[in-house]
C-alpha cells in the first residue's frame, strides 16, 4: 500500500480507515474534502478529511 499525496485531490472518492477502525480494518468510503498530510508519502496512508467530516488514512482510490 503506497498511495502518494499527488494521486489524491479534493473531490475524488476514496476508502479510508478511521483511527478507531485501524484494528478491525473497517473501511469508510467518501469524497475527499481536504488533504491533511503535508508530506507526499506516509507509511500508513495519507490522512484526509471527507465531505462527511470523517478523518482517516486513504487505503484505496475508487
Biotite code that builds the C-alpha atoms (Angstrom):
import biotite.structure as struc

atoms = struc.array([
    struc.Atom([0.000, 0.000, 0.000], chain_id="A", res_id=1, res_name="UNK", atom_name="CA", element="C"),
    struc.Atom([1.698, 3.161, -1.142], chain_id="A", res_id=2, res_name="UNK", atom_name="CA", element="C"),
    struc.Atom([-0.691, 5.808, -2.396], chain_id="A", res_id=3, res_name="UNK", atom_name="CA", element="C"),
    struc.Atom([1.170, 9.114, -2.611], chain_id="A", res_id=4, res_name="UNK", atom_name="CA", element="C"),
    struc.Atom([-0.293, 12.547, -1.915], chain_id="A", res_id=5, res_name="UNK", atom_name="CA", element="C"),
    struc.Atom([-0.020, 13.609, -5.563], chain_id="A", res_id=6, res_name="UNK", atom_name="CA", element="C"),
    struc.Atom([-2.578, 10.923, -6.524], chain_id="A", res_id=7, res_name="UNK", atom_name="CA", element="C"),
    struc.Atom([-5.175, 12.365, -4.121], chain_id="A", res_id=8, res_name="UNK", atom_name="CA", element="C"),
    struc.Atom([-7.153, 15.530, -4.724], chain_id="A", res_id=9, res_name="UNK", atom_name="CA", element="C"),
    struc.Atom([-10.323, 17.073, -3.300], chain_id="A", res_id=10, res_name="UNK", atom_name="CA", element="C"),
    struc.Atom([-13.426, 15.704, -4.998], chain_id="A", res_id=11, res_name="UNK", atom_name="CA", element="C"),
    struc.Atom([-12.230, 12.136, -5.597], chain_id="A", res_id=12, res_name="UNK", atom_name="CA", element="C"),
    struc.Atom([-13.851, 9.128, -3.919], chain_id="A", res_id=13, res_name="UNK", atom_name="CA", element="C"),
    struc.Atom([-11.650, 7.059, -1.615], chain_id="A", res_id=14, res_name="UNK", atom_name="CA", element="C"),
    struc.Atom([-11.779, 4.372, 1.072], chain_id="A", res_id=15, res_name="UNK", atom_name="CA", element="C"),
    struc.Atom([-10.286, 5.486, 4.387], chain_id="A", res_id=16, res_name="UNK", atom_name="CA", element="C"),
    struc.Atom([-9.603, 3.705, 7.648], chain_id="A", res_id=17, res_name="UNK", atom_name="CA", element="C"),
    struc.Atom([-10.508, 5.833, 10.661], chain_id="A", res_id=18, res_name="UNK", atom_name="CA", element="C"),
    struc.Atom([-8.354, 5.731, 13.787], chain_id="A", res_id=19, res_name="UNK", atom_name="CA", element="C"),
    struc.Atom([-10.918, 3.734, 15.787], chain_id="A", res_id=20, res_name="UNK", atom_name="CA", element="C"),
    struc.Atom([-11.187, 1.196, 12.911], chain_id="A", res_id=21, res_name="UNK", atom_name="CA", element="C"),
    struc.Atom([-7.462, 0.536, 12.449], chain_id="A", res_id=22, res_name="UNK", atom_name="CA", element="C"),
    struc.Atom([-7.522, -2.702, 14.442], chain_id="A", res_id=23, res_name="UNK", atom_name="CA", element="C"),
    struc.Atom([-10.538, -4.098, 12.570], chain_id="A", res_id=24, res_name="UNK", atom_name="CA", element="C"),
    struc.Atom([-9.517, -2.663, 9.190], chain_id="A", res_id=25, res_name="UNK", atom_name="CA", element="C"),
    struc.Atom([-13.069, -1.390, 8.565], chain_id="A", res_id=26, res_name="UNK", atom_name="CA", element="C"),
    struc.Atom([-13.132, 0.971, 5.587], chain_id="A", res_id=27, res_name="UNK", atom_name="CA", element="C"),
    struc.Atom([-15.271, 4.072, 5.165], chain_id="A", res_id=28, res_name="UNK", atom_name="CA", element="C"),
    struc.Atom([-15.962, 5.403, 1.664], chain_id="A", res_id=29, res_name="UNK", atom_name="CA", element="C"),
    struc.Atom([-16.349, 9.082, 0.932], chain_id="A", res_id=30, res_name="UNK", atom_name="CA", element="C"),
    struc.Atom([-15.336, 12.113, -1.098], chain_id="A", res_id=31, res_name="UNK", atom_name="CA", element="C"),
    struc.Atom([-12.124, 13.947, -0.175], chain_id="A", res_id=32, res_name="UNK", atom_name="CA", element="C"),
    struc.Atom([-12.763, 17.447, 1.192], chain_id="A", res_id=33, res_name="UNK", atom_name="CA", element="C"),
    struc.Atom([-9.153, 18.264, 2.070], chain_id="A", res_id=34, res_name="UNK", atom_name="CA", element="C"),
    struc.Atom([-5.769, 16.600, 2.457], chain_id="A", res_id=35, res_name="UNK", atom_name="CA", element="C"),
    struc.Atom([-4.284, 16.755, 5.957], chain_id="A", res_id=36, res_name="UNK", atom_name="CA", element="C"),
    struc.Atom([-0.886, 15.086, 5.397], chain_id="A", res_id=37, res_name="UNK", atom_name="CA", element="C"),
    struc.Atom([1.691, 17.582, 4.131], chain_id="A", res_id=38, res_name="UNK", atom_name="CA", element="C"),
    struc.Atom([4.358, 15.091, 3.010], chain_id="A", res_id=39, res_name="UNK", atom_name="CA", element="C"),
    struc.Atom([3.981, 13.216, -0.305], chain_id="A", res_id=40, res_name="UNK", atom_name="CA", element="C"),
    struc.Atom([4.125, 9.810, 1.408], chain_id="A", res_id=41, res_name="UNK", atom_name="CA", element="C"),
    struc.Atom([3.126, 8.304, 4.745], chain_id="A", res_id=42, res_name="UNK", atom_name="CA", element="C"),
    struc.Atom([3.648, 4.612, 5.628], chain_id="A", res_id=43, res_name="UNK", atom_name="CA", element="C"),
    struc.Atom([0.079, 4.247, 6.989], chain_id="A", res_id=44, res_name="UNK", atom_name="CA", element="C"),
    struc.Atom([-1.605, 6.292, 4.259], chain_id="A", res_id=45, res_name="UNK", atom_name="CA", element="C"),
    struc.Atom([-2.255, 9.928, 3.507], chain_id="A", res_id=46, res_name="UNK", atom_name="CA", element="C"),
    struc.Atom([-4.620, 11.466, 6.077], chain_id="A", res_id=47, res_name="UNK", atom_name="CA", element="C"),
    struc.Atom([-7.662, 13.225, 4.618], chain_id="A", res_id=48, res_name="UNK", atom_name="CA", element="C"),
    struc.Atom([-10.929, 14.766, 5.735], chain_id="A", res_id=49, res_name="UNK", atom_name="CA", element="C"),
    struc.Atom([-14.016, 13.587, 3.869], chain_id="A", res_id=50, res_name="UNK", atom_name="CA", element="C"),
    struc.Atom([-17.019, 15.768, 2.912], chain_id="A", res_id=51, res_name="UNK", atom_name="CA", element="C"),
    struc.Atom([-18.847, 13.998, 5.772], chain_id="A", res_id=52, res_name="UNK", atom_name="CA", element="C"),
    struc.Atom([-16.286, 15.371, 8.261], chain_id="A", res_id=53, res_name="UNK", atom_name="CA", element="C"),
    struc.Atom([-14.753, 11.957, 8.942], chain_id="A", res_id=54, res_name="UNK", atom_name="CA", element="C"),
    struc.Atom([-10.958, 11.811, 9.106], chain_id="A", res_id=55, res_name="UNK", atom_name="CA", element="C"),
    struc.Atom([-8.787, 8.850, 8.232], chain_id="A", res_id=56, res_name="UNK", atom_name="CA", element="C"),
    struc.Atom([-5.977, 7.465, 6.118], chain_id="A", res_id=57, res_name="UNK", atom_name="CA", element="C"),
    struc.Atom([-6.540, 6.652, 2.442], chain_id="A", res_id=58, res_name="UNK", atom_name="CA", element="C"),
    struc.Atom([-6.428, 2.923, 1.682], chain_id="A", res_id=59, res_name="UNK", atom_name="CA", element="C"),
    struc.Atom([-7.907, 2.853, -1.839], chain_id="A", res_id=60, res_name="UNK", atom_name="CA", element="C"),
    struc.Atom([-8.816, 5.309, -4.564], chain_id="A", res_id=61, res_name="UNK", atom_name="CA", element="C"),
    struc.Atom([-12.190, 4.416, -6.098], chain_id="A", res_id=62, res_name="UNK", atom_name="CA", element="C"),
])
